[in-house]
Every structure is written in structure tokens, then in C-alpha cells.
Amino acid sequence: MPHEIPPRSGTAFLLGNGHTLTVTDVLGEQVADLLAFNQHDIGEVISSGRTLDYASKIYLSTGDLLYSNRSQVMLEIIADDVGRHDFLLTPCSKDTFRIIYGDTDPHRGCFGNLAAALAPYGVTEDMIPVAFNCFMNVPVDATTGELRVDPPLSKAGESITFRAHMDLIIGLTACSALQSNNGSFKPIQYAVTD
């Protein structure tokens, strides 16, 4: 049974070892920030740096592994309709909207939504790392290294599926940044299966 995350919000839940998580872009062009923590030791968390280092690439898709800060496999991508996701950029936050967009009354963003959702599990703001940004489209200029945030390539109903390699706490959002979502905010669905 799929669960829906309303626009500009987030949730957290448990994902058992061997279980799968499918994240679906319901209407298309909507990013979902994903975090993973070890259920039994929240000091172990998903790591962009280690994952990209071991994969030797920045665009991850089917068959790729997402590692923890302790070099243990947390998640494996087992299916992917889209093939373009981001693991470079931090979750959007009040500071993102203030610094990049010049907002005077900024939304708390994915960072704030993740912090609130994960707080009952003992996760504090300072423990939140770079998220795996499902469907986020961040081209990188091969010569200059310049980053650009383009509209997601995901179409309505497309999804990415992960298999857990340990017992996890998952944080997941429907992203709050206009630039990341081609100018509008939409829901995200997710489903967990054994």
C-alpha cells in the first residue's frame, strides 16, 4: 500500500534488512531527498563521499550501492525508471532559500522537514548529511565543474527502488525547492515491501 508525502513535507520510518523501498514521482518532475541511518546505531549514516568514491561516478542507478560513513552497504538500487539522481547537493534549508533565492521569510525546506521527522529517532540537525536526491537533475560541466539544477527527468508514475542491506531508519521528503522541481511543488509516494 503506497504512502503519500504531501508537497513541501517529509516523513521518517523503519526499513528492515532485505526489505525494499520504492519511491514514486506521482506527477512528474518532483525531487525526494532520502536519508538512511543504521537503526541500531544512528552514528552510522548514508555517505555521499564514500558512495561516490567507491562507485567512481556521480550519477547512480540500477545496480549501484549506497554506502555508510563506515563503508558498509546501506542500500542497493535494484530498479530505476529515471536514471538521473543527485548525490552532491545538501538538503534545501532556510539558509538555502535565504542565500540562493533571497527569501526574507524562508521555508524550513527538506533539511527542516527531515530534522523534524527524524527527531523521534534521536537524530539531531547536526547529524543530517548530504541526502540521496531521488530524481534531482544536476548536470556538471566536465571542464569547469560548474553545477546546474535542471528540471527532473522523471515523468508521472516513474520510480526508483532500493533494497536495504541493514536495518535502517529512512528520512524521505517531497522537496521544497522550486528550482529543483521545475517551479512547482508536488507529492511523493513511497511503498515498503518485505
N, C-alpha and C positions, 0 to 999 in steps of 0.2 A: 504494500500500500504506500504510494508516494506521499511525502510530506511537502508542504509548500512554505517557503520563506518569503514573506511579503517584501516588496521593494524597500530598499534602504534599511534592512534589518539583518539580524543574524541569529544563529542558534548554536547549541552545543549538545553532543550526545555521545554515547559509547558505541564503539565498533569493535566487536570481538575478533580475535585472531582467526584468520581464514574466511571471515565474512566479507561481503562485497558492498561497496558504496557506489551508487550510480547518481551522478549529478546531471540534471537535465536543464537546458536553457529552454524554458517553456515557450517564450515568444520570439526568441532570437536576439542576438547582439546584447547579451547581458552577462557580465562577469560574476563569478562566485569565488571569493577568497576562501581558501581551505588551509586550516592548520591541523596538525596532529601532535599529540603528546602521549607518552607512554602512560597507560592507566595506572601502573604500579609505581611509577617514579616520574613525576612531572618535570623533573630536571632534564629528562630526555625528550627532545623536541625535534620536529622536522627541520632540516637544514638545507637551505638553498646552496650555500657554498660547497658543502660536501657532495651534494647530489650532482651539481653541475660539474664539479671537478671529476667525479668518478664516471660521469656519462660522457665527458669531453664534448659537450654541446649545450646550447642554451634552450633549445626547443625540444621538449619531451613529449612522447606519445606512446602508443601501444608497445608493451614490452619493456619500457623503462622503469627503473626502480627509484623510489624517493627515500633517501637516507636520513637518519637522525644525526644530531651533533656528536653522537658516539659511534658513528659509522655502521649502525645497524639498519637493515632494511625495515622501513615502516609500512610502506605502501608500494604496490606494483600496479602500473596502468595496464589493465587487461583488455580494454576496448576503448576506442576513441573515434567518434564521428567527425571531429573537427581538425585535430592535428596541429593546432596552434594555441598555446597557452604560455603564460609568463611566470618565470620564477626569479625575476630580477628585482621587481619593484615592491616596496613595502606597502602594507595596507593603508588605504587613504584614511586621513585623520583630520581633526580640526586644524592641525598645522598645515596639512596638505592644502586644504581649502583656503586657509589664510595666506600662505606663502605663494602658491601657484595661481590660485584664482582670485585672490584679493578679497575674499568674503569677509565682511565685518561681523557676521553672526553665523559662524560656520557650523555645519552638521558634524556630529561626532565621527561619522564615517565608519568604514569597516573596522578600523582599529578600536574605536569605542564600542561598536557592536560586538566584536569578538571579546573584548575585555569584560563586558557585562555578561555575555553568555558563558564565558569560561570561569568567571569568578567563583561560582559554587563548587568548582573542582579544585580550587586553590591556586589557580593561575592568576598572576598579577600582571599589570600593564608592562612592567619591565621584562617579563618573560616572553612577550609576544615577538616572534621573529618575522622574517620575510615569509609571506604566505605563498602557497602554490595557487596562482590566479587562473582558475579554470576559465577558458575561452578568451582571456585577455590577449590582445594582439599588439605586441611591442616589437616592431621591426628595428633592427640595429644596423647602422651603416658600417659596412665591413672596413672601410678606410678610416673614418673619423671616430667611430664608436658612438656616434650620436644616436640617442634613443628617440623614438616617436611612438605615441599611443594612437593607434588607428582603430576604427570600429572592429569589434569582434567578427570573426568569420563564421561564427555559429549561426545556424538557421533554427527556426522554431522546431522544437522537439529533439534537437541533436543533444548528445550526451557524452560523458566520459565516465568510465567505470574503473574503480580501484579495488584491489584485494588487499586486505590487511595482513601484514606479516607479524603482528603482535597485537595485544590488546591495547586499544587506543581510545583516547578522548579526541573527538573531532570538533573543531570550530568551523562553521560554514556561514557565509553571508550571501546576500543579494547586494552587490556592490553599489556604493553610494556616490560614485564619481561620474558626473555627466560625460567627461571626456572618454572614460573607459567604455561607456555603454552607448556610444553614438547618440548622446543627447537626450536620452530618456531613461527612466527607472522602471524595471520590470521584476517580476518574481523569479525565483529559482526553485526547482523541485529536487528532492533527493529521496532515494529509496535504499534501504539496507536489506540484504538477503543473507541467509546462512550459507 
